[in-house]
Amino acid sequence: MPFCVIKSRTIKIVLGMAIVVVLLAISFNGGACADVFFGQSTRLVPIYNVQTDEKKVAISYDAAWGADKTEDILAVLKEYDVKATFFLVGFWIDKFPEKVKAIQDAGMEIGTHTDTHPDLAKKNADTVKSELETSMKKITDITGQEVNLFRAPFGSYNNTVISVADNLGLKTIQWNIDSLDWKGLSAADVNSRVMNNLSEGSIILMHNNADNVVQSTKLVLENLKNRGYKVTSVGELIYHDNYVIDSTGKQIKK
């Protein structure tokens, strides 16, 4: 009889281990649960940059306030035959719908930067969902295109923010090169920041109404071209399936 008890317990342990293995193999945020379970923590992170051997980077612009430099940015991007990503805030869209259309007509990618530009890490899941859904609808109503990229205001996020975004079909995008153009840096200083932090798979953050953004864009693109880098949109740089994101935010193809 004792032999039967031990055998039954052993079977239960084996079955339990088998269930754990199956669960860990289930896809989770583009990777596997095992990547989170066996990692340092269960903290979710956005995509900061991409692991690639190609000399390829993405350039992105956040649009939340003014718009008077947007057309000039688009002209520079066209001059260098570059597709960029513009992350738009809902109230900016309300105020400048014609600029949204101009961005689309120029062949640029559009992502959401929320509806009212709040610190989402301080909001509950329902508020985060509303912020994203409202802004996504505004973009789609003008462009007719689905939105699948999201950048959090202030770069502020937590597990709730990323989980809600993921459930809405959005990939959360950060950056690993901050131009700090919003501080009024000169084009030369912005260029130095970008070039000094440059690596394959980088995502560059700029702002559509920074003081010297037009000149900065031109100088950065010229130097990236001279270094042999292809500049593209975030959506063309990142992987859309079969990937993991490490603790630093680097997206890695599986």
N, C-alpha and C positions, 0 to 999 in steps of 0.2 A: 504493500500500500504506500509506504513512504516513497518508493521508487516512482510510482504513478504521479504523486504530487510534484516531485522534482521535474519529472518529464513535462507535466502540464505547464509548470512555471517557465520552463525553458522555451516551450513553444510560444508562450505569450511574449516572452522577451524577443524572440526571433521575429515574430509578427510585428511587434512594435517597432523594431529597428527597420524592418522592410517598409513600413508606413512612413517613417521619417525620411528614408532615402527617396521615396516617391515624392514626398512633399517638397524636399529640397531641390528636386529636379524641375519643379514647376516654374515657368517663366515669371519673373518679377522685375518690373521696370526695365525691360529690355535685357535683363541678365537672368540669373537664377536665384532662388531663395537662398541657396547655399552660399552665394557670394555675400549676402548680408549676414546670414546666420554665423558663418565662420569668420567674418570680418571683425574689425575692432569694435564696431558698434552697429546699431540698427539705424543710425542717422542717414537719412536720404540726402543726396547732393545733386545739384543740377549739373549740366554739361558746361564746363569751363573751357575746355579745349579738347582736341581730338588727337589720338595717337595715329600718325601716318608717316610713311617714308617720303611721301610726295611733298614738294615745295609748294604747299598750298595753304592759304589762310583765308579767313572770312572777315569782312568789315561790316559793322552794324552801326545804326544810328537810332538813338532814343529820341522820340518827339513828344514833348509834353507842353511846351510853352509857345514860343513864337514860330513863325513859318517863313519869314521873308528870305531866308537863305536856301530854302529847300530846292527851288528850281535851279539855282546855281550849282548846288551839290550834284543834282541829277545831270547837269551839263558836263561836269567834270567826270562823273562816272561813265557817261556815254563816250567822252573823249578817250578814256582809257579802256573802253569796252569791258567794264566791270559791272557785275550784278551784286548788289548789296542787300542787306536786310534792314528794314525800318520797323521798329517797335513803336506802335502808336497808342497813345492814351485816348480814352473815349471822349473826354471833353475837348481834346485837340481835334479829333475827328469831327465833332459837332461844329467847331468853329471854322475848320478849314477842309470841308469835304472835297473841294476842287483840288487841293494838294494831295489828298489820298488818291484821287483818280489820276493825277499826274504821276505819282509814284508808281501806280499800277501800269499806266501806259508806257512808262519808261522801262518796264520789264523787271522791276524790283520786287523782292519778296517782302510781304507784310506780316508782322506778328503783333500780338497784343502786349501792351504794357499796362494793362488793367483799364478800368473806366474812369476812376477818379484819382489815381496815383497815391493810394494809401500805403502804409507799412503793413503788408499782409501778414507778417509774422505776429502781429498784435490783434489779428481778426480771427473770428471763428470760421469753421468750414463753410457755413451757409453764406457768409459775407464774401469769402474768397470766391466761391462758386458764382455768386451774383456779379461780382466785379469782372470775372472772366467772361461769363456768358453774355453780359451786356455789351462789353467791348467787342467781343467776337461778332456779335450780330451787327453792330454798327459797321464793322469792316466788310462783312459779307454783303450787307445791304447795298454798299457802294460798289464793291468790286465783283460780286458774284462768286467769289472764291472762298473756300474753306480756310480756316486759320488753324495752323498746327504747331506754331511756336509761341512761346511766352517768356517774357522777361519781367522779373519782379522789380517794382520800384525800389530804389535804394539798394538793390541787390539783396534785399531782406527776405529770408525764407525760413521755413521749418518743414517738418515732415508733413504737416497738414496741408501746407501750400502746395508742395510737390505732389502729394497724393491726389488732391482735388484736381490739379492741372492734368495729371496723368489720366484720371477718370474721364476728363473732357477731351482726351485725345491730343493733349498739348505736351510738347517737350519743353522743359524748363531750361532756359539758356542764360548762362552768366557770361563771363569773359575772363581771359587771363592777361589781357593787355588793356589797362585803363589809360586812355589818352590824357585824362584830366583836362580836356579842352574846355569844360564848363567853368574852369577857374580863370579863363581868359589868357591861357598860355599862348605864346607866339607859335606860329606855324613851325618854326625851327625847333622849339622846345617839344611840341607835340611829336614831331618827327623823331626826335632823339629818344623820347619815351618808347615809341613804337619799335624803333630799330634796336634799341638796347635790350628789349625784352622779347624779341622775335624768335619764334621757333616754328617748325612745321606743325600745322594743325591749330595755330593760334586763332582766337576770336578777339577781334579788336573792338573796343567800345568807343564810340564818338557820339556827339549830340548835334542834332540838325540845326540848332540855332546858337551854337557856341560862337563867340566873337570872331574867331579866325578859322572857322571850320572849313570854309571853301578853300582857302590857301593851304590849310593843313591837309585836307583831302588830296589836293593836287600833289603836294610835296611827298606825302606818304606813298601814294600810288606810284609816283615816279621812282622813288627809291626801292620800293618792293619790286617793281619791274626790272630795275637795274641789278637787283640781287637774284633775279630769276624766279621770283615767286608768282604763282597764279593767285589772283584775288577773286573771291567768289562770295556768294551768299552763305548764310549759316546753314540753310537747308541743303545746299549742295555739298557742304563740308562734312556735316555730321553723318553718322550711320543711323539708319531708321529701323533696323532690326538686327538680331543676333549680336548684341553688344553687352558690355558691362561698363559701369562707371566706378572708378576706384575712389578711394577716400579723398583724393585731391581734386576730384571733378574731371579727371581725364577720361574721355570716352574711348573704350578699347574694343576693337572688333574681335569677336570670339572665333 
